[in-house]
Amino acid sequence: MATDGDPRVLLLMNVVLSVALAALVVWGLDLIDVLTFSWETVALGAGTLAALTYIVVLR
């Protein structure tokens, strides 16, 4: 018997992992002087990534 799990846990995992990945990418881009690190940039990237992930999973 398989279940899909609690959607709140899946949403939380999506947000946490999106923030971690966005922070890593923005930090890396700051390291090579392509982009300046700021938490606003991380939030924008994480929001975009979380939304795209949510849309792809619903398909």
Jmol script that loads the backbone (N, CA, C; Angstrom):
load data "model"
ATOM      1  N   MET A   1       0.843  -1.176   0.000  1.00  0.00           N
ATOM      2  CA  MET A   1       0.000   0.000   0.000  1.00  0.00           C
ATOM      3  C   MET A   1       0.889   1.240   0.000  1.00  0.00           C
ATOM      4  N   ALA A   2       0.832   2.023  -1.053  1.00  0.00           N
ATOM      5  CA  ALA A   2       1.646   3.228  -1.169  1.00  0.00           C
ATOM      6  C   ALA A   2       0.780   4.467  -0.957  1.00  0.00           C
ATOM      7  N   THR A   3       1.348   5.454  -0.279  1.00  0.00           N
ATOM      8  CA  THR A   3       0.643   6.717  -0.076  1.00  0.00           C
ATOM      9  C   THR A   3       1.491   7.847  -0.652  1.00  0.00           C
ATOM     10  N   ASP A   4       0.844   8.956  -0.950  1.00  0.00           N
ATOM     11  CA  ASP A   4       1.549  10.108  -1.497  1.00  0.00           C
ATOM     12  C   ASP A   4       2.244  10.917  -0.418  1.00  0.00           C
ATOM     13  N   GLY A   5       1.878  10.733   0.835  1.00  0.00           N
ATOM     14  CA  GLY A   5       2.480  11.488   1.917  1.00  0.00           C
ATOM     15  C   GLY A   5       1.701  12.752   2.216  1.00  0.00           C
ATOM     16  N   ASP A   6       2.108  13.412   3.259  1.00  0.00           N
ATOM     17  CA  ASP A   6       1.458  14.642   3.689  1.00  0.00           C
ATOM     18  C   ASP A   6       1.918  15.784   2.792  1.00  0.00           C
ATOM     19  N   PRO A   7       1.011  16.481   2.128  1.00  0.00           N
ATOM     20  CA  PRO A   7       1.416  17.550   1.216  1.00  0.00           C
ATOM     21  C   PRO A   7       2.147  18.695   1.917  1.00  0.00           C
ATOM     22  N   ARG A   8       1.883  18.912   3.197  1.00  0.00           N
ATOM     23  CA  ARG A   8       2.582  19.971   3.938  1.00  0.00           C
ATOM     24  C   ARG A   8       4.060  19.640   4.072  1.00  0.00           C
ATOM     25  N   VAL A   9       4.373  18.376   4.293  1.00  0.00           N
ATOM     26  CA  VAL A   9       5.776  17.961   4.409  1.00  0.00           C
ATOM     27  C   VAL A   9       6.468  18.112   3.063  1.00  0.00           C
ATOM     28  N   LEU A  10       5.789  17.724   1.997  1.00  0.00           N
ATOM     29  CA  LEU A  10       6.369  17.855   0.662  1.00  0.00           C
ATOM     30  C   LEU A  10       6.596  19.317   0.306  1.00  0.00           C
ATOM     31  N   LEU A  11       5.660  20.195   0.657  1.00  0.00           N
ATOM     32  CA  LEU A  11       5.821  21.623   0.393  1.00  0.00           C
ATOM     33  C   LEU A  11       6.985  22.193   1.196  1.00  0.00           C
ATOM     34  N   LEU A  12       7.100  21.805   2.456  1.00  0.00           N
ATOM     35  CA  LEU A  12       8.203  22.272   3.289  1.00  0.00           C
ATOM     36  C   LEU A  12       9.544  21.797   2.744  1.00  0.00           C
ATOM     37  N   MET A  13       9.613  20.540   2.340  1.00  0.00           N
ATOM     38  CA  MET A  13      10.846  20.014   1.759  1.00  0.00           C
ATOM     39  C   MET A  13      11.207  20.763   0.484  1.00  0.00           C
ATOM     40  N   ASN A  14      10.204  21.066  -0.344  1.00  0.00           N
ATOM     41  CA  ASN A  14      10.435  21.807  -1.579  1.00  0.00           C
ATOM     42  C   ASN A  14      11.026  23.178  -1.278  1.00  0.00           C
ATOM     43  N   VAL A  15      10.459  23.877  -0.296  1.00  0.00           N
ATOM     44  CA  VAL A  15      10.940  25.219   0.039  1.00  0.00           C
ATOM     45  C   VAL A  15      12.354  25.163   0.613  1.00  0.00           C
ATOM     46  N   VAL A  16      12.597  24.256   1.536  1.00  0.00           N
ATOM     47  CA  VAL A  16      13.916  24.156   2.173  1.00  0.00           C
ATOM     48  C   VAL A  16      14.995  23.816   1.145  1.00  0.00           C
ATOM     49  N   LEU A  17      14.723  22.835   0.302  1.00  0.00           N
ATOM     50  CA  LEU A  17      15.717  22.445  -0.697  1.00  0.00           C
ATOM     51  C   LEU A  17      15.901  23.517  -1.766  1.00  0.00           C
ATOM     52  N   SER A  18      14.829  24.228  -2.107  1.00  0.00           N
ATOM     53  CA  SER A  18      14.943  25.317  -3.079  1.00  0.00           C
ATOM     54  C   SER A  18      15.791  26.455  -2.527  1.00  0.00           C
ATOM     55  N   VAL A  19      15.601  26.798  -1.267  1.00  0.00           N
ATOM     56  CA  VAL A  19      16.403  27.854  -0.643  1.00  0.00           C
ATOM     57  C   VAL A  19      17.874  27.435  -0.592  1.00  0.00           C
ATOM     58  N   ALA A  20      18.130  26.183  -0.215  1.00  0.00           N
ATOM     59  CA  ALA A  20      19.509  25.710  -0.136  1.00  0.00           C
ATOM     60  C   ALA A  20      20.186  25.745  -1.503  1.00  0.00           C
ATOM     61  N   LEU A  21      19.495  25.283  -2.530  1.00  0.00           N
ATOM     62  CA  LEU A  21      20.082  25.277  -3.869  1.00  0.00           C
ATOM     63  C   LEU A  21      20.267  26.702  -4.394  1.00  0.00           C
ATOM     64  N   ALA A  22      19.283  27.554  -4.186  1.00  0.00           N
ATOM     65  CA  ALA A  22      19.393  28.936  -4.648  1.00  0.00           C
ATOM     66  C   ALA A  22      20.547  29.650  -3.939  1.00  0.00           C
ATOM     67  N   ALA A  23      20.703  29.427  -2.647  1.00  0.00           N
ATOM     68  CA  ALA A  23      21.801  30.051  -1.906  1.00  0.00           C
ATOM     69  C   ALA A  23      23.149  29.559  -2.433  1.00  0.00           C
ATOM     70  N   LEU A  24      23.251  28.291  -2.718  1.00  0.00           N
ATOM     71  CA  LEU A  24      24.488  27.732  -3.251  1.00  0.00           C
ATOM     72  C   LEU A  24      24.812  28.313  -4.630  1.00  0.00           C
ATOM     73  N   VAL A  25      23.811  28.418  -5.485  1.00  0.00           N
ATOM     74  CA  VAL A  25      24.026  28.956  -6.832  1.00  0.00           C
ATOM     75  C   VAL A  25      24.410  30.432  -6.763  1.00  0.00           C
ATOM     76  N   VAL A  26      23.688  31.221  -5.959  1.00  0.00           N
ATOM     77  CA  VAL A  26      23.996  32.649  -5.850  1.00  0.00           C
ATOM     78  C   VAL A  26      25.379  32.844  -5.233  1.00  0.00           C
ATOM     79  N   TRP A  27      25.727  32.049  -4.241  1.00  0.00           N
ATOM     80  CA  TRP A  27      27.057  32.134  -3.635  1.00  0.00           C
ATOM     81  C   TRP A  27      28.130  31.812  -4.671  1.00  0.00           C
ATOM     82  N   GLY A  28      27.905  30.774  -5.472  1.00  0.00           N
ATOM     83  CA  GLY A  28      28.861  30.407  -6.508  1.00  0.00           C
ATOM     84  C   GLY A  28      29.007  31.492  -7.558  1.00  0.00           C
ATOM     85  N   LEU A  29      27.894  32.107  -7.958  1.00  0.00           N
ATOM     86  CA  LEU A  29      27.959  33.191  -8.931  1.00  0.00           C
ATOM     87  C   LEU A  29      28.648  34.420  -8.345  1.00  0.00           C
ATOM     88  N   ASP A  30      28.482  34.641  -7.037  1.00  0.00           N
ATOM     89  CA  ASP A  30      29.188  35.735  -6.376  1.00  0.00           C
ATOM     90  C   ASP A  30      30.692  35.443  -6.318  1.00  0.00           C
ATOM     91  N   LEU A  31      31.022  34.182  -6.137  1.00  0.00           N
ATOM     92  CA  LEU A  31      32.420  33.776  -6.057  1.00  0.00           C
ATOM     93  C   LEU A  31      33.168  34.069  -7.356  1.00  0.00           C
ATOM     94  N   ILE A  32      32.481  33.914  -8.484  1.00  0.00           N
ATOM     95  CA  ILE A  32      33.131  34.167  -9.777  1.00  0.00           C
ATOM     96  C   ILE A  32      32.764  35.547 -10.333  1.00  0.00           C
ATOM     97  N   ASP A  33      32.239  36.409  -9.476  1.00  0.00           N
ATOM     98  CA  ASP A  33      31.930  37.811  -9.804  1.00  0.00           C
ATOM     99  C   ASP A  33      30.933  37.976 -10.946  1.00  0.00           C
ATOM    100  N   VAL A  34      29.937  37.121 -10.999  1.00  0.00           N
ATOM    101  CA  VAL A  34      28.872  37.257 -11.991  1.00  0.00           C
ATOM    102  C   VAL A  34      27.673  37.962 -11.374  1.00  0.00           C
ATOM    103  N   LEU A  35      27.445  37.725 -10.085  1.00  0.00           N
ATOM    104  CA  LEU A  35      26.277  38.241  -9.385  1.00  0.00           C
ATOM    105  C   LEU A  35      26.683  38.551  -7.958  1.00  0.00           C
ATOM    106  N   THR A  36      26.079  39.562  -7.368  1.00  0.00           N
ATOM    107  CA  THR A  36      26.370  39.898  -5.981  1.00  0.00           C
ATOM    108  C   THR A  36      25.417  39.132  -5.068  1.00  0.00           C
ATOM    109  N   PHE A  37      25.971  38.519  -4.026  1.00  0.00           N
ATOM    110  CA  PHE A  37      25.148  37.746  -3.101  1.00  0.00           C
ATOM    111  C   PHE A  37      24.279  38.672  -2.271  1.00  0.00           C
ATOM    112  N   SER A  38      22.986  38.377  -2.247  1.00  0.00           N
ATOM    113  CA  SER A  38      22.052  39.058  -1.351  1.00  0.00           C
ATOM    114  C   SER A  38      20.911  38.087  -1.064  1.00  0.00           C
ATOM    115  N   TRP A  39      20.336  38.243   0.097  1.00  0.00           N
ATOM    116  CA  TRP A  39      19.243  37.344   0.471  1.00  0.00           C
ATOM    117  C   TRP A  39      18.004  37.578  -0.392  1.00  0.00           C
ATOM    118  N   GLU A  40      17.865  38.772  -0.944  1.00  0.00           N
ATOM    119  CA  GLU A  40      16.756  39.043  -1.857  1.00  0.00           C
ATOM    120  C   GLU A  40      16.908  38.224  -3.139  1.00  0.00           C
ATOM    121  N   THR A  41      18.138  38.138  -3.633  1.00  0.00           N
ATOM    122  CA  THR A  41      18.404  37.338  -4.831  1.00  0.00           C
ATOM    123  C   THR A  41      18.172  35.855  -4.546  1.00  0.00           C
ATOM    124  N   VAL A  42      18.591  35.411  -3.378  1.00  0.00           N
ATOM    125  CA  VAL A  42      18.355  34.018  -2.985  1.00  0.00           C
ATOM    126  C   VAL A  42      16.861  33.746  -2.895  1.00  0.00           C
ATOM    127  N   ALA A  43      16.105  34.673  -2.298  1.00  0.00           N
ATOM    128  CA  ALA A  43      14.650  34.490  -2.160  1.00  0.00           C
ATOM    129  C   ALA A  43      13.973  34.442  -3.527  1.00  0.00           C
ATOM    130  N   LEU A  44      14.405  35.304  -4.440  1.00  0.00           N
ATOM    131  CA  LEU A  44      13.836  35.301  -5.791  1.00  0.00           C
ATOM    132  C   LEU A  44      14.136  33.980  -6.500  1.00  0.00           C
ATOM    133  N   GLY A  45      15.361  33.528  -6.407  1.00  0.00           N
ATOM    134  CA  GLY A  45      15.729  32.254  -7.020  1.00  0.00           C
ATOM    135  C   GLY A  45      15.004  31.078  -6.395  1.00  0.00           C
ATOM    136  N   ALA A  46      14.897  31.093  -5.079  1.00  0.00           N
ATOM    137  CA  ALA A  46      14.218  29.999  -4.383  1.00  0.00           C
ATOM    138  C   ALA A  46      12.735  29.981  -4.713  1.00  0.00           C
ATOM    139  N   GLY A  47      12.123  31.142  -4.765  1.00  0.00           N
ATOM    140  CA  GLY A  47      10.700  31.209  -5.118  1.00  0.00           C
ATOM    141  C   GLY A  47      10.434  30.699  -6.518  1.00  0.00           C
ATOM    142  N   THR A  48      11.304  31.100  -7.438  1.00  0.00           N
ATOM    143  CA  THR A  48      11.170  30.635  -8.820  1.00  0.00           C
ATOM    144  C   THR A  48      11.369  29.129  -8.912  1.00  0.00           C
ATOM    145  N   LEU A  49      12.390  28.636  -8.260  1.00  0.00           N
ATOM    146  CA  LEU A  49      12.674  27.202  -8.282  1.00  0.00           C
ATOM    147  C   LEU A  49      11.557  26.395  -7.631  1.00  0.00           C
ATOM    148  N   ALA A  50      11.053  26.858  -6.492  1.00  0.00           N
ATOM    149  CA  ALA A  50       9.968  26.153  -5.803  1.00  0.00           C
ATOM    150  C   ALA A  50       8.705  26.133  -6.661  1.00  0.00           C
ATOM    151  N   ALA A  51       8.402  27.247  -7.316  1.00  0.00           N
ATOM    152  CA  ALA A  51       7.208  27.304  -8.169  1.00  0.00           C
ATOM    153  C   ALA A  51       7.347  26.361  -9.365  1.00  0.00           C
ATOM    154  N   LEU A  52       8.508  26.374 -10.005  1.00  0.00           N
ATOM    155  CA  LEU A  52       8.723  25.476 -11.142  1.00  0.00           C
ATOM    156  C   LEU A  52       8.647  24.012 -10.725  1.00  0.00           C
ATOM    157  N   THR A  53       9.233  23.696  -9.582  1.00  0.00           N
ATOM    158  CA  THR A  53       9.182  22.322  -9.079  1.00  0.00           C
ATOM    159  C   THR A  53       7.742  21.910  -8.796  1.00  0.00           C
ATOM    160  N   TYR A  54       6.972  22.789  -8.187  1.00  0.00           N
ATOM    161  CA  TYR A  54       5.574  22.513  -7.867  1.00  0.00           C
ATOM    162  C   TYR A  54       4.768  22.267  -9.136  1.00  0.00           C
ATOM    163  N   ILE A  55       5.009  23.103 -10.174  1.00  0.00           N
ATOM    164  CA  ILE A  55       4.286  22.947 -11.438  1.00  0.00           C
ATOM    165  C   ILE A  55       4.651  21.624 -12.119  1.00  0.00           C
ATOM    166  N   VAL A  56       5.933  21.297 -12.137  1.00  0.00           N
ATOM    167  CA  VAL A  56       6.379  20.073 -12.780  1.00  0.00           C
ATOM    168  C   VAL A  56       5.839  18.844 -12.061  1.00  0.00           C
ATOM    169  N   VAL A  57       5.795  18.876 -10.741  1.00  0.00           N
ATOM    170  CA  VAL A  57       5.323  17.715  -9.979  1.00  0.00           C
ATOM    171  C   VAL A  57       3.828  17.508 -10.171  1.00  0.00           C
ATOM    172  N   LEU A  58       3.066  18.575 -10.337  1.00  0.00           N
ATOM    173  CA  LEU A  58       1.624  18.454 -10.524  1.00  0.00           C
ATOM    174  C   LEU A  58       1.252  17.880 -11.888  1.00  0.00           C
ATOM    175  N   ARG A  59       2.139  17.975 -12.857  1.00  0.00           N
ATOM    176  CA  ARG A  59       1.837  17.453 -14.193  1.00  0.00           C
ATOM    177  C   ARG A  59       1.743  15.977 -14.221  1.00  0.00           C
TER     178      ARG A  59
END
end "model"
wireframe off; spacefill off
backbone 0.3
color backbone group
